[in-house]
């Protein structure tokens, strides 16, 4: 472990635009054509490299331009020349150096953990406290405005033995949501269904529409209204028997404390991108569990690199019990950036046991999809 005393000498950034296979609608916006991520590579004086990914969405957490600038201008000076083992101090400095920019901080902590793991020959999950599971149930979101295309996806998921789906609602009319839920219940009864509005409902329509959807008895209904409508979230929770999950209402531990105190949810979607890193995401899940709430492994529009970070985080966080949604690398991107496929088997995400994050990015693909680069 003395190798962790070596310094970080390289800090390279890429802003990527990754083509996707279809449009996806959510309550707060659409992704179509491509999704954008920022990739960070740290290099230690020995030449060992660690990788991280920032996966922002402009209507949710922020922009790729903001993540790139935060890393390049404000966080780079806090990292180069520091010791690999100084992760806790570096992340504390990063939190003070720039407000928000949680995706940039998630990329930084991921790269620091990956670098430390590769140097010490330990998987990231070991650096986060140890592994509590070898595989994580995968949920795939149904969010295509063309439902016929999603029916084809459902058939593919069934063949791949994926057992969980999340139906994105609130981006069209209520009749469209009910039609899809009815069709899935009739033609794909083997799937366990979750529902996610992504803040798509106004407060004037939320009660009646959420009650209708609750009649389908999904595993949970996620974030029906805007993130600041805490009172309405609490009211909805009292009105339905289906668990209500918070997503956009809870970014980091500070939000989780308030959400638990005000009783707005039965559980929370935990994402390293909105929490600001793997360690803070673990803290969110632990605060939830301490208050009798469940936790789910969510994500943004990510490539496989960010999926790996989330997988290691969930593998070392027993409080996250509702599976994960790391499906984009396999089912949404036209091509991932990892050298080897992000591993999913029989509807389960497989937790890597190799050093660091395990699989590594393909630099040629990163350069191919790069829109902008900044090197040390």
Secondary structure by P-SEA (a helix, b strand, c coil): cccccccccbbbbbbbbbbbcbbbbccccccccbbbbbbbbbbccccbbbbbbbbbbccccccaaaaaaaaccccccccccccccaaaaaaaaaaaacccaaaaaaaaaaaaaaaaaaaaccccccccccccccbbbbbbbccccaaaaaaaaaaaaaaacccbbbbbcccccaaaaaaaaaaaaacccccbbbbbcccccccccaaaaaaaaaccccccccccccccaaaaaaaaaaccccbbbbccccccaaaaaaaaaacccccccccccccccaaaaaaaaaaaaaabbbbbbccccccaaaaaaaaaaaaacccccccccccccccccccccccccccccccbbbbbccccccccccaaaaaaaccccccc
